[in-house]
Amino acid sequence: MMFKSIRRMAADILKCGENRVWIDPSAIEDLSVMVTRADVRTAIKAGAIAKKHIQGVSRARANIIAEKKRKGKKSGTGTRKGGKHSIVTRKENWIKQIRAIRDELKMLRVKKVITPAIYRKFYKRTKSGMIKSRAHLRMHLTIEGYLKK
């Protein structure tokens, strides 16, 4: 009961709540004679009264998970949220696909495997969505006789 006023004064001096004031159990006899705020200040300087740290939530586990995610882990089907095209959109898939096919076409034209006219013909087919991949492009070229096996 006698420490209630000491705790209140210490909280006011330390600019914290009364629950965060720590009183040294071994210095209880010395503190029992304290009455004024000046006495409480001297006890704080002596280390008999101190302010407790605010207890926060540890980020250790969150940091470990974040590190794993940076490495590409924890991204399986059970983790994903949303529909089929919410992770990689249809447009992103199309861009990836079309760039690969166009690169293949350019390479064949540069190496003079196909003529510019054939290049243009297959470029348009690719753009229309008729050709789905590099392998599909090569298959069409071999079937039509523009590419040897």
KEVO-841456 format. One record per atom (N, C-alpha, C, O): y, x, z; atom name; residue number from 1. Coordinates in pm, whole numbers. Atoms other than C-alpha are relative to their C-alpha. Layout:
+--------+--------+--------+------+-----+
:     c2 :     c1 :     c3 : atom :   n :
+--------+--------+--------+------+-----+
:      Y :      X :      Z :   CA : NUM :
...
+--------+--------+--------+------+-----+
// end
This chain:
+--------+--------+--------+------+-----+
:     c2 :     c1 :     c3 : atom :   n :
+--------+--------+--------+------+-----+
:   -120 :     83 :      0 :    N :   1 :
:      0 :      0 :      0 :   CA :   1 :
:    125 :     86 :      0 :    C :   1 :
:    223 :     54 :    -67 :    O :   1 :
:   -119 :    -86 :     -8 :    N :   2 :
:    242 :    283 :     83 :   CA :   2 :
:     27 :     74 :   -131 :    C :   2 :
:    139 :    117 :   -156 :    O :   2 :
:    -19 :    -72 :    127 :    N :   3 :
:    183 :    442 :   -258 :   CA :   3 :
:     56 :    -89 :   -110 :    C :   3 :
:     88 :    -43 :   -220 :    O :   3 :
:    -49 :     94 :    101 :    N :   4 :
:    299 :    130 :   -439 :   CA :   4 :
:    144 :     34 :    -39 :    C :   4 :
:    177 :     36 :   -157 :    O :   4 :
:   -140 :    -32 :     29 :    N :   5 :
:    667 :    223 :   -408 :   CA :   5 :
:     11 :    138 :    -65 :    C :   5 :
:     95 :    159 :   -152 :    O :   5 :
:      0 :   -135 :     60 :    N :   6 :
:    594 :    590 :   -490 :   CA :   6 :
:    -43 :     -9 :   -145 :    C :   6 :
:     18 :     54 :   -232 :    O :   6 :
:     50 :     19 :    136 :    N :   7 :
:    398 :    485 :   -798 :   CA :   7 :
:    108 :    -65 :    -88 :    C :   7 :
:    128 :    -25 :   -203 :    O :   7 :
:   -105 :     69 :     74 :    N :   8 :
:    681 :    251 :   -905 :   CA :   8 :
:    115 :     96 :    -33 :    C :   8 :
:    164 :     97 :   -146 :    O :   8 :
:   -110 :    -96 :     24 :    N :   9 :
:    949 :    522 :   -864 :   CA :   9 :
:    -43 :    108 :   -100 :    C :   9 :
:     35 :    146 :   -187 :    O :   9 :
:     51 :   -103 :     91 :    N :  10 :
:    732 :    780 :  -1042 :   CA :  10 :
:     -6 :    -53 :   -143 :    C :  10 :
:     28 :     18 :   -238 :    O :  10 :
:      7 :     61 :    132 :    N :  11 :
:    677 :    541 :  -1333 :   CA :  11 :
:    139 :     -9 :    -62 :    C :  11 :
:    156 :     13 :   -182 :    O :  11 :
:   -138 :     10 :     48 :    N :  12 :
:   1051 :    490 :  -1360 :   CA :  12 :
:     54 :    138 :    -41 :    C :  12 :
:    121 :    152 :   -143 :    O :  12 :
:    -45 :   -137 :     29 :    N :  13 :
:   1120 :    865 :  -1350 :   CA :  13 :
:    -70 :     57 :   -123 :    C :  13 :
:     -7 :    118 :   -209 :    O :  13 :
:     81 :    -54 :    112 :    N :  14 :
:    837 :    955 :  -1593 :   CA :  14 :
:     13 :    -84 :   -128 :    C :  14 :
:    -39 :    -46 :   -233 :    O :  14 :
:    -19 :     93 :    113 :    N :  15 :
:    938 :    664 :  -1823 :   CA :  15 :
:   -134 :    -44 :    -61 :    C :  15 :
:   -160 :    -29 :   -180 :    O :  15 :
:    129 :     53 :     43 :    N :  16 :
:    591 :    511 :  -1839 :   CA :  16 :
:    -37 :   -116 :     91 :    C :  16 :
:     37 :   -149 :    184 :    O :  16 :
:     46 :    109 :    -85 :    N :  17 :
:    393 :    223 :  -1689 :   CA :  17 :
:    -62 :     53 :    129 :    C :  17 :
:    -99 :    170 :    139 :    O :  17 :
:     56 :    -40 :   -131 :    N :  18 :
:    265 :    228 :  -1333 :   CA :  18 :
:   -147 :     40 :    -12 :    C :  18 :
:   -193 :    124 :     65 :    O :  18 :
:    142 :    -34 :     18 :    N :  19 :
:    -96 :    245 :  -1456 :   CA :  19 :
:    -19 :    142 :    -54 :    C :  19 :
:   -126 :    201 :    -38 :    O :  19 :
:     11 :   -135 :     57 :    N :  20 :
:    -23 :    577 :  -1631 :   CA :  20 :
:     42 :    108 :     98 :    C :  20 :
:     35 :    227 :     65 :    O :  20 :
:    -39 :   -100 :   -102 :    N :  21 :
:     99 :    747 :  -1311 :   CA :  21 :
:   -125 :     49 :     71 :    C :  21 :
:   -202 :    -30 :    124 :    O :  21 :
:    114 :    -61 :    -68 :    N :  22 :
:   -160 :    989 :  -1172 :   CA :  22 :
:     49 :     67 :    128 :    C :  22 :
:    144 :    145 :    127 :    O :  22 :
:    -34 :    -60 :   -130 :    N :  23 :
:   -145 :   1084 :   -804 :   CA :  23 :
:   -118 :     86 :     42 :    C :  23 :
:   -232 :     39 :     47 :    O :  23 :
:    105 :    -96 :    -39 :    N :  24 :
:   -339 :   1392 :   -692 :   CA :  24 :
:    -63 :    -44 :    133 :    C :  24 :
:      8 :    -57 :    233 :    O :  24 :
:     66 :     44 :   -124 :    N :  25 :
:   -600 :   1282 :   -433 :   CA :  25 :
:     12 :    100 :    115 :    C :  25 :
:     14 :     61 :    231 :    O :  25 :
:     -9 :   -101 :   -107 :    N :  26 :
:   -570 :   1613 :   -244 :   CA :  26 :
:    141 :      7 :     61 :    C :  26 :
:    158 :     66 :    167 :    O :  26 :
:   -138 :     -6 :    -49 :    N :  27 :
:   -192 :   1566 :   -199 :   CA :  27 :
:     45 :   -132 :     63 :    C :  27 :
:    164 :   -156 :     78 :    O :  27 :
:    -34 :    131 :    -55 :    N :  28 :
:   -209 :   1219 :    -45 :   CA :  28 :
:     76 :     11 :    133 :    C :  28 :
:    169 :    -66 :    157 :    O :  28 :
:    -68 :    -17 :   -131 :    N :  29 :
:   -103 :   1341 :    303 :   CA :  29 :
:    145 :     41 :    -17 :    C :  29 :
:    233 :     -6 :     56 :    O :  29 :
:   -138 :    -44 :     25 :    N :  30 :
:    206 :   1515 :    162 :   CA :  30 :
:     85 :   -115 :    -58 :    C :  30 :
:    203 :   -128 :    -27 :    O :  30 :
:    -73 :    109 :     64 :    N :  31 :
:    299 :   1208 :    -44 :   CA :  31 :
:     29 :   -116 :     96 :    C :  31 :
:    121 :   -193 :     72 :    O :  31 :
:    -17 :    113 :    -91 :    N :  32 :
:    269 :    966 :    249 :   CA :  32 :
:    134 :      3 :     74 :    C :  32 :
:    181 :   -100 :    123 :    O :  32 :
:   -130 :    -11 :    -68 :    N :  33 :
:    595 :   1099 :    398 :   CA :  33 :
:    118 :    -17 :    -96 :    C :  33 :
:    233 :    -18 :    -51 :    O :  33 :
:   -106 :     12 :    100 :    N :  34 :
:    793 :   1058 :     74 :   CA :  34 :
:     61 :   -139 :      3 :    C :  34 :
:     -8 :   -240 :     12 :    O :  34 :
:    -72 :    127 :     -5 :    N :  35 :
:   1059 :    792 :     73 :   CA :  35 :
:     98 :    -14 :   -118 :    C :  35 :
:    110 :   -122 :   -175 :    O :  35 :
:   -106 :      9 :    102 :    N :  36 :
:   1331 :    878 :   -181 :   CA :  36 :
:    -50 :     43 :   -138 :    C :  36 :
:   -158 :     99 :   -153 :    O :  36 :
:     29 :    -41 :    138 :    N :  37 :
:   1336 :    932 :   -557 :   CA :  37 :
:      2 :    152 :    -13 :    C :  37 :
:    -72 :    209 :    -93 :    O :  37 :
:     -7 :   -147 :      2 :    N :  38 :
:   1430 :   1296 :   -495 :   CA :  38 :
:   -133 :     60 :     45 :    C :  38 :
:   -180 :    159 :    -11 :    O :  38 :
:    132 :    -45 :    -46 :    N :  39 :
:   1105 :   1341 :   -301 :   CA :  39 :
:   -106 :    -14 :   -110 :    C :  39 :
:   -190 :     73 :   -128 :    O :  39 :
:     96 :     26 :    109 :    N :  40 :
:    910 :   1189 :   -593 :   CA :  40 :
:     20 :    103 :   -111 :    C :  40 :
:    -77 :    153 :   -168 :    O :  40 :
:    -29 :   -101 :    103 :    N :  41 :
:   1087 :   1425 :   -838 :   CA :  41 :
:    -58 :    136 :     37 :    C :  41 :
:   -114 :    205 :    -48 :    O :  41 :
:     57 :   -129 :    -45 :    N :  42 :
:    985 :   1730 :   -630 :   CA :  42 :
:   -152 :     -1 :    -11 :    C :  42 :
:   -213 :    100 :    -46 :    O :  42 :
:    146 :     12 :     12 :    N :  43 :
:    623 :   1601 :   -623 :   CA :  43 :
:    -44 :     10 :   -146 :    C :  43 :
:   -149 :     65 :   -176 :    O :  43 :
:     30 :     -9 :    144 :    N :  44 :
:    631 :   1567 :  -1003 :   CA :  44 :
:      8 :    146 :    -44 :    C :  44 :
:    -78 :    194 :   -117 :    O :  44 :
:    -14 :   -143 :     35 :    N :  45 :
:    759 :   1926 :  -1038 :   CA :  45 :
:   -113 :     83 :     58 :    C :  45 :
:   -158 :    180 :     -4 :    O :  45 :
:    109 :    -74 :    -65 :    N :  46 :
:    491 :   2046 :   -796 :   CA :  46 :
:   -136 :    -30 :    -66 :    C :  46 :
:   -230 :     49 :    -52 :    O :  46 :
:    125 :     34 :     67 :    N :  47 :
:    220 :   1870 :  -1001 :   CA :  47 :
:    -86 :    -97 :     78 :    C :  47 :
:   -200 :   -123 :     39 :    O :  47 :
:     75 :     96 :    -80 :    N :  48 :
:    111 :   1623 :   -733 :   CA :  48 :
:      0 :   -138 :    -66 :    C :  48 :
:    -91 :   -218 :    -47 :    O :  48 :
:     -9 :    126 :     76 :    N :  49 :
:    224 :   1335 :   -953 :   CA :  49 :
:     19 :     38 :   -147 :    C :  49 :
:     98 :    127 :   -179 :    O :  49 :
:    -10 :    -32 :    143 :    N :  50 :
:    180 :   1339 :  -1329 :   CA :  50 :
:    -16 :   -127 :    -84 :    C :  50 :
:    -58 :   -232 :    -34 :    O :  50 :
:     14 :    112 :     93 :    N :  51 :
:    184 :   1112 :  -1633 :   CA :  51 :
:   -130 :     18 :    -77 :    C :  51 :
:   -154 :    125 :   -133 :    O :  51 :
:    126 :     -5 :     75 :    N :  52 :
:   -157 :   1031 :  -1788 :   CA :  52 :
:     30 :    -15 :   -150 :    C :  52 :
:    125 :    -82 :   -189 :    O :  52 :
:    -15 :     13 :    144 :    N :  53 :
:   -194 :   1066 :  -2164 :   CA :  53 :
:    -46 :   -139 :    -44 :    C :  53 :
:   -132 :   -200 :     19 :    O :  53 :
:     43 :    128 :     55 :    N :  54 :
:   -224 :    752 :  -2370 :   CA :  54 :
:   -135 :     22 :    -67 :    C :  54 :
:   -150 :    112 :   -149 :    O :  54 :
:    132 :    -13 :     58 :    N :  55 :
:   -588 :    704 :  -2459 :   CA :  55 :
:     -4 :    -74 :   -133 :    C :  55 :
:     14 :   -196 :   -137 :    O :  55 :
:      6 :     60 :    134 :    N :  56 :
:   -620 :    643 :  -2833 :   CA :  56 :
:   -143 :    -13 :    -47 :    C :  56 :
:   -238 :     23 :     24 :    O :  56 :
:    131 :     13 :     62 :    N :  57 :
:   -909 :    567 :  -3063 :   CA :  57 :
:    -26 :    127 :    -80 :    C :  57 :
:     59 :    170 :   -157 :    O :  57 :
:     34 :   -125 :     67 :    N :  58 :
:  -1085 :    877 :  -3192 :   CA :  58 :
:    -14 :    -19 :   -149 :    C :  58 :
:    -74 :   -116 :   -195 :    O :  58 :
:     10 :      4 :    146 :    N :  59 :
:  -1053 :    948 :  -3565 :   CA :  59 :
:   -117 :     85 :    -50 :    C :  59 :
:   -138 :     96 :   -171 :    O :  59 :
:    106 :    -93 :     39 :    N :  60 :
:  -1353 :   1185 :  -3563 :   CA :  60 :
:   -101 :    -63 :    -96 :    C :  60 :
:   -132 :     -6 :   -200 :    O :  60 :
:     99 :     67 :     85 :    N :  61 :
:  -1603 :    937 :  -3708 :   CA :  61 :
:     61 :    -40 :   -134 :    C :  61 :
:     -2 :    -27 :   -239 :    O :  61 :
:    -69 :     40 :    123 :    N :  62 :
:  -1349 :    809 :  -3961 :   CA :  62 :
:     21 :    120 :    -91 :    C :  62 :
:      8 :    109 :   -213 :    O :  62 :
:    -20 :   -123 :     78 :    N :  63 :
:  -1276 :   1167 :  -4072 :   CA :  63 :
:   -129 :     45 :    -67 :    C :  63 :
:   -128 :     91 :   -181 :    O :  63 :
:    131 :    -38 :     56 :    N :  64 :
:  -1647 :   1237 :  -4123 :   CA :  64 :
:    -33 :    -87 :   -120 :    C :  64 :
:    -79 :    -38 :   -223 :    O :  64 :
:     27 :     93 :    110 :    N :  65 :
:  -1684 :    926 :  -4339 :   CA :  65 :
:     91 :     29 :   -119 :    C :  65 :
:     47 :     25 :   -234 :    O :  65 :
:    -96 :    -31 :    107 :    N :  66 :
:  -1370 :   1015 :  -4538 :   CA :  66 :
:    -41 :    125 :    -76 :    C :  66 :
:    -29 :    131 :   -198 :    O :  66 :
:     47 :   -125 :     63 :    N :  67 :
:  -1508 :   1365 :  -4604 :   CA :  67 :
:   -119 :    -28 :    -91 :    C :  67 :
:   -128 :     25 :   -202 :    O :  67 :
:    116 :     37 :     82 :    N :  68 :
:  -1837 :   1216 :  -4729 :   CA :  68 :
:     42 :    -73 :   -126 :    C :  68 :
:    -13 :    -51 :   -234 :    O :  68 :
:    -49 :     75 :    116 :    N :  69 :
:  -1645 :    979 :  -4957 :   CA :  69 :
:     67 :     92 :   -102 :    C :  69 :
:     57 :     69 :   -222 :    O :  69 :
:    -61 :    -98 :     90 :    N :  70 :
:  -1448 :   1274 :  -5100 :   CA :  70 :
:   -107 :     74 :    -80 :    C :  70 :
:    -86 :    112 :   -195 :    O :  70 :
:    111 :    -67 :     68 :    N :  71 :
:  -1783 :   1433 :  -5185 :   CA :  71 :
:    -75 :    -93 :    -94 :    C :  71 :
:   -163 :    -49 :   -168 :    O :  71 :
:     63 :     95 :     90 :    N :  72 :
:  -1885 :   1115 :  -5368 :   CA :  72 :
:   -114 :    -79 :     63 :    C :  72 :
:   -183 :   -154 :     -6 :    O :  72 :
:    105 :     76 :    -69 :    N :  73 :
:  -2124 :    978 :  -5106 :   CA :  73 :
:     54 :   -139 :     37 :    C :  73 :
:    171 :   -169 :     14 :    O :  73 :
:    -35 :    133 :    -50 :    N :  74 :
:  -2121 :    625 :  -4964 :   CA :  74 :
:     67 :    -88 :   -106 :    C :  74 :
:    161 :   -161 :    -76 :    O :  74 :
:    -58 :     82 :    107 :    N :  75 :
:  -2045 :    464 :  -5299 :   CA :  75 :
:   -108 :    -77 :    -75 :    C :  75 :
:    -89 :   -115 :   -190 :    O :  75 :
:    112 :     70 :     63 :    N :  76 :
:  -2378 :    294 :  -5371 :   CA :  76 :
:     26 :   -149 :    -13 :    C :  76 :
:    133 :   -198 :     22 :    O :  76 :
:    -16 :    143 :     28 :    N :  77 :
:  -2435 :    -69 :  -5462 :   CA :  77 :
:     24 :    -81 :    127 :    C :  77 :
:     92 :   -183 :    123 :    O :  77 :
:    -20 :     73 :   -126 :    N :  78 :
:  -2445 :   -178 :  -5097 :   CA :  78 :
:    140 :     12 :     56 :    C :  78 :
:    181 :    -70 :    138 :    O :  78 :
:   -135 :    -23 :    -50 :    N :  79 :
:  -2096 :    -43 :  -5035 :   CA :  79 :
:    104 :    -74 :    -82 :    C :  79 :
:    209 :   -113 :    -30 :    O :  79 :
:   -100 :     56 :     91 :    N :  80 :
:  -1920 :   -192 :  -5336 :   CA :  80 :
:     26 :   -147 :     29 :    C :  80 :
:    -64 :   -223 :     65 :    O :  80 :
:    -39 :    140 :    -17 :    N :  81 :
:  -1729 :   -516 :  -5308 :   CA :  81 :
:     63 :    -47 :   -130 :    C :  81 :
:    131 :     29 :   -199 :    O :  81 :
:    -57 :     55 :    124 :    N :  82 :
:  -1632 :   -742 :  -5593 :   CA :  82 :
:   -107 :    -13 :   -106 :    C :  82 :
:   -224 :     20 :    -85 :    O :  82 :
:     92 :     28 :    109 :    N :  83 :
:  -1788 :   -832 :  -5923 :   CA :  83 :
:    -39 :    124 :    -79 :    C :  83 :
:     -5 :    236 :    -41 :    O :  83 :
:     53 :   -106 :     84 :    N :  84 :
:  -1950 :   -625 :  -6195 :   CA :  84 :
:    110 :     89 :    -56 :    C :  84 :
:     94 :    211 :    -65 :    O :  84 :
:   -106 :    -75 :     66 :    N :  85 :
:  -1623 :   -521 :  -6354 :   CA :  85 :
:    118 :     30 :     91 :    C :  85 :
:    226 :     66 :     42 :    O :  85 :
:   -112 :    -29 :    -90 :    N :  86 :
:  -1410 :   -475 :  -6043 :   CA :  86 :
:      7 :    149 :     36 :    C :  86 :
:    114 :    197 :     74 :    O :  86 :
:     -1 :   -144 :    -29 :    N :  87 :
:  -1513 :   -110 :  -5988 :   CA :  87 :
:     53 :     74 :   -122 :    C :  87 :
:    152 :    146 :   -114 :    O :  87 :
:    -47 :    -54 :    127 :    N :  88 :
:  -1481 :      1 :  -6351 :   CA :  88 :
:     18 :   -119 :    -92 :    C :  88 :
:    -77 :   -190 :   -123 :    O :  88 :
:    -30 :    119 :     79 :    N :  89 :
:  -1309 :   -260 :  -6565 :   CA :  89 :
:    -59 :     10 :   -140 :    C :  89 :
:    -99 :    117 :   -185 :    O :  89 :
:     49 :      5 :    138 :    N :  90 :
:  -1421 :   -370 :  -6911 :   CA :  90 :
:     83 :     92 :    -89 :    C :  90 :
:     30 :    160 :   -177 :    O :  90 :
:    -90 :    -81 :     83 :    N :  91 :
:  -1117 :   -197 :  -7058 :   CA :  91 :
:    -30 :    149 :     18 :    C :  91 :
:    -36 :    224 :    -79 :    O :  91 :
:     30 :   -142 :    -27 :    N :  92 :
:  -1195 :    136 :  -6887 :   CA :  92 :
:   -131 :     41 :    -67 :    C :  92 :
:   -142 :    151 :   -121 :    O :  92 :
:    129 :    -26 :     67 :    N :  93 :
:  -1555 :    114 :  -7016 :   CA :  93 :
:     20 :     15 :   -150 :    C :  93 :
:    -35 :    106 :   -213 :    O :  93 :
:    -27 :     -3 :    144 :    N :  94 :
:  -1428 :     41 :  -7367 :   CA :  94 :
:     70 :    131 :    -39 :    C :  94 :
:     32 :    194 :   -137 :    O :  94 :
:    -76 :   -124 :     29 :    N :  95 :
:  -1182 :    335 :  -7357 :   CA :  95 :
:    -95 :    120 :      1 :    C :  95 :
:    -89 :    204 :    -89 :    O :  95 :
:     95 :   -111 :    -14 :    N :  96 :
:  -1457 :    573 :  -7243 :   CA :  96 :
:    -95 :      5 :   -121 :    C :  96 :
:   -122 :    111 :   -177 :    O :  96 :
:     95 :     12 :    110 :    N :  97 :
:  -1694 :    448 :  -7512 :   CA :  97 :
:     65 :     35 :   -134 :    C :  97 :
:     10 :    112 :   -212 :    O :  97 :
:    -66 :    -17 :    130 :    N :  98 :
:  -1446 :    442 :  -7801 :   CA :  98 :
:     47 :    144 :    -21 :    C :  98 :
:     42 :    196 :   -132 :    O :  98 :
:    -45 :   -139 :     11 :    N :  99 :
:  -1309 :    789 :  -7726 :   CA :  99 :
:   -115 :     93 :    -36 :    C :  99 :
:    -98 :    185 :   -116 :    O :  99 :
:    118 :    -82 :     29 :    N : 100 :
:  -1657 :    940 :  -7733 :   CA : 100 :
:    -41 :    -14 :   -146 :    C : 100 :
:    -71 :     85 :   -213 :    O : 100 :
:     40 :     23 :    139 :    N : 101 :
:  -1739 :    780 :  -8068 :   CA : 101 :
:    101 :     59 :    -97 :    C : 101 :
:     64 :    121 :   -196 :    O : 101 :
:   -104 :    -54 :     88 :    N : 102 :
:  -1405 :    874 :  -8222 :   CA : 102 :
:     -2 :    153 :     -2 :    C : 102 :
:     23 :    214 :   -106 :    O : 102 :
:     14 :   -147 :     -6 :    N : 103 :
:  -1449 :   1235 :  -8103 :   CA : 103 :
:   -113 :     46 :    -90 :    C : 103 :
:   -101 :    145 :   -163 :    O : 103 :
:    117 :    -33 :     83 :    N : 104 :
:  -1790 :   1241 :  -8271 :   CA : 104 :
:     35 :    -12 :   -149 :    C : 104 :
:      0 :     75 :   -229 :    O : 104 :
:    -42 :     20 :    139 :    N : 105 :
:  -1644 :   1101 :  -8594 :   CA : 105 :
:     92 :    112 :    -48 :    C : 105 :
:     76 :    164 :   -158 :    O : 105 :
:    -93 :   -108 :     35 :    N : 106 :
:  -1362 :   1359 :  -8592 :   CA : 106 :
:    -73 :    132 :    -21 :    C : 106 :
:    -44 :    207 :   -114 :    O : 106 :
:     77 :   -124 :     10 :    N : 107 :
:  -1608 :   1641 :  -8534 :   CA : 107 :
:    -78 :      5 :   -132 :    C : 107 :
:    -82 :    108 :   -199 :    O : 107 :
:     75 :      8 :    125 :    N : 108 :
:  -1823 :   1526 :  -8828 :   CA : 108 :
:     92 :     17 :   -122 :    C : 108 :
:     52 :     79 :   -221 :    O : 108 :
:    -95 :    -13 :    111 :    N : 109 :
:  -1516 :   1503 :  -9053 :   CA : 109 :
:     52 :    143 :    -12 :    C : 109 :
:     65 :    196 :   -122 :    O : 109 :
:    -49 :   -139 :     -1 :    N : 110 :
:  -1386 :   1849 :  -8948 :   CA : 110 :
:   -107 :     95 :    -55 :    C : 110 :
:    -76 :    188 :   -129 :    O : 110 :
:    111 :    -84 :     48 :    N : 111 :
:  -1730 :   2003 :  -9013 :   CA : 111 :
:    -40 :    -32 :   -144 :    C : 111 :
:   -130 :     30 :   -199 :    O : 111 :
:     24 :     44 :    138 :    N : 112 :
:  -1725 :   1828 :  -9355 :   CA : 112 :
:   -141 :    -57 :    -20 :    C : 112 :
:   -199 :    -47 :   -129 :    O : 112 :
:    129 :     68 :      9 :    N : 113 :
:  -2050 :   1645 :  -9279 :   CA : 113 :
:     21 :   -136 :    -67 :    C : 113 :
:    -63 :   -183 :   -144 :    O : 113 :
:    -35 :    126 :     65 :    N : 114 :
:  -1878 :   1321 :  -9380 :   CA : 114 :
:    137 :     14 :    -67 :    C : 114 :
:    220 :     95 :    -25 :    O : 114 :
:   -129 :     -3 :     72 :    N : 115 :
:  -1590 :   1258 :  -9622 :   CA : 115 :
:    102 :    -85 :     74 :    C : 115 :
:     64 :   -168 :    157 :    O : 115 :
:   -101 :     85 :    -63 :    N : 116 :
:  -1258 :   1107 :  -9513 :   CA : 116 :
:    -20 :   -149 :    -26 :    C : 116 :
:     12 :   -232 :     60 :    O : 116 :
:     24 :    142 :     32 :    N : 117 :
:  -1356 :    780 :  -9688 :   CA : 117 :
:   -109 :    -58 :     91 :    C : 117 :
:    -96 :   -170 :    140 :    O : 117 :
:    109 :     44 :    -89 :    N : 118 :
:  -1679 :    755 :  -9487 :   CA : 118 :
:     51 :     -6 :    144 :    C : 118 :
:     19 :    -97 :    221 :    O : 118 :
:    -61 :     -4 :   -135 :    N : 119 :
:  -1485 :    853 :  -9174 :   CA : 119 :
:     77 :   -128 :     24 :    C : 119 :
:     61 :   -191 :    128 :    O : 119 :
:    -83 :    120 :    -14 :    N : 120 :
:  -1241 :    565 :  -9232 :   CA : 120 :
:    -88 :   -125 :     12 :    C : 120 :
:    -59 :   -214 :     92 :    O : 120 :
:     92 :    114 :      0 :    N : 121 :
:  -1526 :    320 :  -9299 :   CA : 121 :
:    -65 :    -18 :    138 :    C : 121 :
:    -69 :   -128 :    192 :    O : 121 :
:     67 :      5 :   -131 :    N : 122 :
:  -1707 :    409 :  -8974 :   CA : 122 :
:     99 :    -12 :    115 :    C : 122 :
:     65 :    -63 :    221 :    O : 122 :
:   -105 :     15 :   -101 :    N : 123 :
:  -1380 :    429 :  -8779 :   CA : 123 :
:     28 :   -149 :     21 :    C : 123 :
:     40 :   -196 :    134 :    O : 123 :
:    -26 :    144 :     -9 :    N : 124 :
:  -1317 :     64 :  -8860 :   CA : 124 :
:   -118 :    -75 :     62 :    C : 124 :
:    -98 :   -169 :    139 :    O : 124 :
:    119 :     62 :    -60 :    N : 125 :
:  -1675 :    -31 :  -8772 :   CA : 125 :
:     -2 :     23 :    152 :    C : 125 :
:    -37 :    -66 :    230 :    O : 125 :
:     -5 :    -34 :   -142 :    N : 126 :
:  -1634 :    146 :  -8441 :   CA : 126 :
:    103 :    -85 :     71 :    C : 126 :
:     78 :   -138 :    180 :    O : 126 :
:   -109 :     78 :    -59 :    N : 127 :
:  -1306 :    -31 :  -8374 :   CA : 127 :
:    -39 :   -146 :     18 :    C : 127 :
:      2 :   -210 :    115 :    O : 127 :
:     41 :    141 :     -7 :    N : 128 :
:  -1465 :   -370 :  -8441 :   CA : 128 :
:   -107 :    -24 :    107 :    C : 128 :
:   -135 :   -138 :    143 :    O : 128 :
:    103 :     15 :   -104 :    N : 129 :
:  -1735 :   -300 :  -8180 :   CA : 129 :
:   -140 :     -2 :    -56 :    C : 129 :
:   -236 :    -31 :     16 :    O : 129 :
:    132 :      0 :     64 :    N : 130 :
:  -2020 :   -272 :  -8428 :   CA : 130 :
:    -84 :    117 :     50 :    C : 130 :
:   -205 :    105 :     66 :    O : 130 :
:     71 :   -121 :    -45 :    N : 131 :
:  -2109 :     80 :  -8310 :   CA : 131 :
:     26 :     18 :    150 :    C : 131 :
:    140 :     14 :    196 :    O : 131 :
:     -8 :      1 :   -146 :    N : 132 :
:  -2184 :    116 :  -7939 :   CA : 132 :
:      5 :    138 :     65 :    C : 132 :
:     56 :    152 :    177 :    O : 132 :
:      5 :   -133 :    -62 :    N : 133 :
:  -2238 :    489 :  -7880 :   CA : 133 :
:    -11 :    107 :   -108 :    C : 133 :
:    -22 :     76 :   -227 :    O : 133 :
:     15 :   -112 :     93 :    N : 134 :
:  -2260 :    835 :  -8039 :   CA : 134 :
:   -136 :     -7 :    -71 :    C : 134 :
:   -147 :     13 :   -192 :    O : 134 :
:    135 :      8 :     56 :    N : 135 :
:  -2634 :    791 :  -8087 :   CA : 135 :
:     -8 :   -114 :   -102 :    C : 135 :
:    -72 :    -99 :   -206 :    O : 135 :
:     -2 :    116 :     90 :    N : 136 :
:  -2578 :    451 :  -8249 :   CA : 136 :
:     73 :     35 :   -129 :    C : 136 :
:     32 :     -5 :   -238 :    O : 136 :
:    -76 :    -46 :    117 :    N : 137 :
:  -2319 :    607 :  -8482 :   CA : 137 :
:    -86 :     89 :    -88 :    C : 137 :
:    -92 :     69 :   -210 :    O : 137 :
:     86 :    -92 :     76 :    N : 138 :
:  -2559 :    886 :  -8586 :   CA : 138 :
:   -115 :    -77 :    -67 :    C : 138 :
:   -154 :    -44 :   -179 :    O : 138 :
:    107 :     81 :     56 :    N : 139 :
:  -2833 :    628 :  -8642 :   CA : 139 :
:     49 :    -74 :   -125 :    C : 139 :
:    -20 :    -75 :   -228 :    O : 139 :
:    -58 :     69 :    115 :    N : 140 :
:  -2608 :    424 :  -8874 :   CA : 140 :
:     25 :     96 :   -115 :    C : 140 :
:     -2 :     64 :   -231 :    O : 140 :
:    -29 :   -100 :    104 :    N : 141 :
:  -2501 :    737 :  -9061 :   CA : 141 :
:   -128 :     46 :    -70 :    C : 141 :
:   -129 :     63 :   -192 :    O : 141 :
:    128 :    -43 :     60 :    N : 142 :
:  -2864 :    847 :  -9117 :   CA : 142 :
:    -65 :   -112 :    -81 :    C : 142 :
:   -120 :    -87 :   -189 :    O : 142 :
:     58 :    114 :     73 :    N : 143 :
:  -2979 :    497 :  -9220 :   CA : 143 :
:     68 :    -19 :   -135 :    C : 143 :
:      3 :    -46 :   -236 :    O : 143 :
:    -76 :     21 :    125 :    N : 144 :
:  -2702 :    472 :  -9480 :   CA : 144 :
:      0 :    124 :    -89 :    C : 144 :
:     56 :    121 :   -198 :    O : 144 :
:     18 :   -119 :     81 :    N : 145 :
:  -2781 :    824 :  -9604 :   CA : 145 :
:    116 :     98 :     -1 :    C : 145 :
:    123 :    186 :    -87 :    O : 145 :
:   -114 :    -93 :     -7 :    N : 146 :
:  -2460 :   1002 :  -9503 :   CA : 146 :
:    -32 :    121 :     87 :    C : 146 :
:     38 :    222 :     82 :    O : 146 :
:     38 :   -106 :    -92 :    N : 147 :
:  -2636 :   1220 :  -9246 :   CA : 147 :
:   -149 :     28 :    -16 :    C : 147 :
:   -229 :    -65 :    -27 :    O : 147 :
:    142 :    -35 :     11 :    N : 148 :
:  -2962 :   1412 :  -9274 :   CA : 148 :
:    -60 :      8 :    141 :    C : 148 :
:     11 :     40 :    237 :    O : 148 :
:     67 :     -2 :   -129 :    N : 149 :
:  -3219 :   1393 :  -8992 :   CA : 149 :
:    -12 :    137 :     61 :    C : 149 :
:    -67 :    152 :    170 :    O : 149 :
+--------+--------+--------+------+-----+
// end
